[in-house]
Amino acid sequence: MLELSNEILEQCGPEMLRITLTVKRPPRVSVIPFRREKAAAFSITGTTRDSADVISGAPGFTGGYLVEEAIPVTYEKTWGDGVPTPGECLLTLFHRKPDLDQDTFIRRWHGGHTPLSLRLHPLWNYNRNVVVKALNENSTWYGGIVEEQFRTAAELLNPFIFFGPALKVPYHMYLVYRDTISFIDMKRIETYLATEIHIRSRK
């Protein structure tokens, strides 16, 4: 994936290039249903050439997408490009519930779930992407792609911190579950324990 990042830099000259990828195995026991397969997501802006042409030929390619990005909370980057972002990242790919229209899906996601996540979880960076269209005919469709960054592994993997404080963990887990099933197709959700690397930061 890092070699592919270099190809994108050389051939497409992006203004910004960031990769989020699985590096280590998730814990065997977790309240988060981590997938155990490998995955990587490239975030690319401001290219001189269509980067989908470069990525689509890579082994394991799933899809290229135009997205509407929002970052409700973000860190101050103090580390260099090419250095893994400190902490842990939760990469989530999902679809809207089949019985929801797009407007209701967005309203429940942006107006309900985002504020709830910001209130309950120790989020350090929250990158929310609504998929607008697929850039390749063979792209697997997703409704949303979200990257949630935490300062430490414990903030993501310890439920007493992720859903804390301790006495409120069961209630907070219930709130998150009830909210999530209201707009996401839970049968097709994909969650990965990932590492974020800024290859070229936006100036």
Secondary structure, DSSP 8 states (H G I E B T S, - for coil): -HHHHHHHHHHH--SEEEEEE--S---SS-SS-B--S--EEEEEES-SS-HHHHHTTSTT----EEEEEEEEE-----S-TTSB-SSEEEEEEE-B-TTS-HHHHHIIIIIIIHHHHHHHS--SEEEEEEEEEESSTT----SEEEEEEESSHHHHH-HHHHS-SGGGHHHHHHHHHHHHTTTB-TTS-EEEEEEEEEEE---
